[in-house]
Amino acid sequence: QVQLVESGGGLVQPGGSLRLSCAASGSIFSIYAMRWYRQAAGKQRVLVASMTSGVRTYYVDSVKGRFTISRDNAKNTVYLQMNNLKPEDTAVYYCNADVQTSATPGMRGYWGQGTQVTVSS
């Protein structure tokens, strides 16, 4: 089966930067899209950024110009570079991927367990 493992979260001051990583492993045949979601305490999980295998990207308006999603297909890894961080960026960040596995026909979504990002002075 497929596993997604996030890393790179932590505590940072406003205006600082972090880079999140999400590595996929397991019986992967192909990955169509990889995404980053975030969920602040007491709020719903929302889509932050996404990238397809065709390198098409999406960003939620609140992070445009500050966050950049990138992908290393050889490593089955997606990154989220976060610059000029604000307190409202504080949340648990989750990786999500649309994966075609070697064992099961059809595409399905997989989730990582999340990494905490806290922006505070």
Wavefront OBJ file of the C-alpha trace (Angstrom):
o trace
v 0.000 0.000 0.000
v 0.929 3.685 -0.107
v 2.317 5.843 2.676
v 2.743 9.629 2.747
v 5.089 11.122 5.349
v 5.284 14.875 5.981
v 8.217 16.688 7.563
v 9.569 20.206 8.011
v 7.010 21.760 10.325
v 7.868 23.688 13.451
v 7.743 27.014 15.266
v 8.702 30.137 13.335
v 8.398 33.899 13.860
v 6.172 36.056 11.645
v 8.003 36.856 8.423
v 10.041 33.676 8.611
v 10.156 30.716 6.246
v 9.683 26.963 6.329
v 9.836 24.226 3.717
v 7.540 21.244 4.108
v 8.257 17.902 2.455
v 5.989 14.954 1.713
v 7.479 11.687 0.520
v 5.311 8.941 -0.970
v 6.337 5.299 -0.797
v 4.846 1.875 -1.421
v 3.369 0.051 -4.405
v 3.076 3.151 -6.599
v 2.430 2.841 -10.307
v 1.888 6.534 -10.945
v 0.980 9.752 -9.117
v -1.355 12.153 -10.909
v -1.580 15.003 -8.411
v -0.132 16.043 -5.068
v -1.688 18.613 -2.744
v -1.198 20.434 0.518
v -4.116 21.064 2.876
v -4.135 22.760 6.243
v -6.440 22.662 9.227
v -6.334 25.313 11.929
v -7.615 24.527 15.407
v -11.403 24.502 15.455
v -11.685 24.989 11.680
v -12.251 22.850 8.603
v -9.463 21.415 6.490
v -8.879 23.538 3.372
v -6.836 23.149 0.206
v -3.713 25.345 0.170
v -1.865 24.313 -2.994
v -1.844 21.562 -5.599
v 0.254 20.372 -8.522
v -0.565 17.848 -11.240
v 1.893 15.680 -13.133
v 1.627 18.275 -15.887
v 3.047 20.894 -13.469
v -0.211 22.837 -13.344
v -0.536 24.599 -9.997
v -3.245 26.052 -7.778
v -2.959 28.287 -4.713
v -5.599 29.556 -2.356
v -5.762 33.360 -2.525
v -4.435 33.896 0.990
v -1.033 32.323 0.173
v -0.442 33.553 -3.387
v 2.950 35.200 -3.728
v 4.175 33.671 -0.459
v 3.926 29.882 -0.928
v 5.359 27.753 -3.724
v 4.539 24.108 -4.412
v 7.085 21.962 -6.226
v 7.556 18.299 -7.025
v 10.439 15.895 -7.513
v 8.991 12.996 -9.506
v 12.147 10.895 -9.197
v 11.773 10.954 -5.405
v 7.942 10.852 -5.330
v 8.146 13.936 -3.144
v 6.212 17.203 -3.038
v 7.417 20.356 -1.279
v 5.753 23.484 0.023
v 8.053 26.490 0.390
v 6.396 28.962 2.758
v 7.796 32.499 2.931
v 6.702 35.597 4.838
v 4.713 33.457 7.236
v 1.857 35.013 9.177
v 0.144 33.957 12.416
v -2.947 33.009 10.402
v -0.848 30.348 8.642
v -0.719 28.387 11.903
v -2.252 24.965 11.283
v -1.571 21.292 10.818
v -0.475 20.814 7.212
v -1.467 17.600 5.429
v -0.136 16.049 2.242
v -2.590 14.415 -0.167
v -1.925 12.479 -3.370
v -3.959 10.861 -6.155
v -2.216 7.534 -6.736
v -2.563 4.611 -9.123
v -1.148 1.623 -7.243
v 0.432 -1.478 -8.720
v -1.974 -3.820 -6.897
v -5.395 -2.166 -7.285
v -6.960 -0.722 -10.453
v -8.230 2.825 -10.383
v -6.996 6.076 -8.877
v -7.539 6.852 -5.203
v -6.503 9.454 -2.677
v -4.047 9.006 0.185
v -3.305 11.232 3.181
v -0.316 11.859 5.381
v -0.642 12.254 9.144
v 0.177 15.962 9.152
v 2.901 18.267 10.429
v 2.337 21.217 12.779
v 3.267 24.725 11.663
v 3.092 27.439 14.315
v 3.772 31.096 13.472
v 4.131 33.196 16.602
v 6.336 35.859 18.167
l 1 2 3 4 5 6 7 8 9 10 11 12 13 14 15 16 17 18 19 20 21 22 23 24 25 26 27 28 29 30 31 32 33 34 35 36 37 38 39 40 41 42 43 44 45 46 47 48 49 50 51 52 53 54 55 56 57 58 59 60 61 62 63 64 65 66 67 68 69 70 71 72 73 74 75 76 77 78 79 80 81 82 83 84 85 86 87 88 89 90 91 92 93 94 95 96 97 98 99 100 101 102 103 104 105 106 107 108 109 110 111 112 113 114 115 116 117 118 119 120 121
